[in-house]
C-alpha cells in the first residue's frame, strides 16, 4: 500500500513539473514576441511576464544575434 502511494505521489510531482515547464516555455515565447515587437521596455516585459530582467536581457541578446 505504501508503494502505491509513493508511485502516485511521484506521478503527481512529475505532472506538476511538466505543467510548470510548459508554462515557463509559453511565458518565454511571449517574452520573445514582446521583445521582437519593440513596443515595451525590457523592464516592462520583465514586469508583465514575471521573468527576471537579466533573463529578458539574455533573451534579447539571443534574438539579436545573427543566425
Secondary structure by P-SEA (a helix, b strand, c coil): caaaaaaaaaaaaaaaaaaaaaaaaaaaaaaaaaaaaccccaaaaaaaacccaaaaaaaaaaaaccc
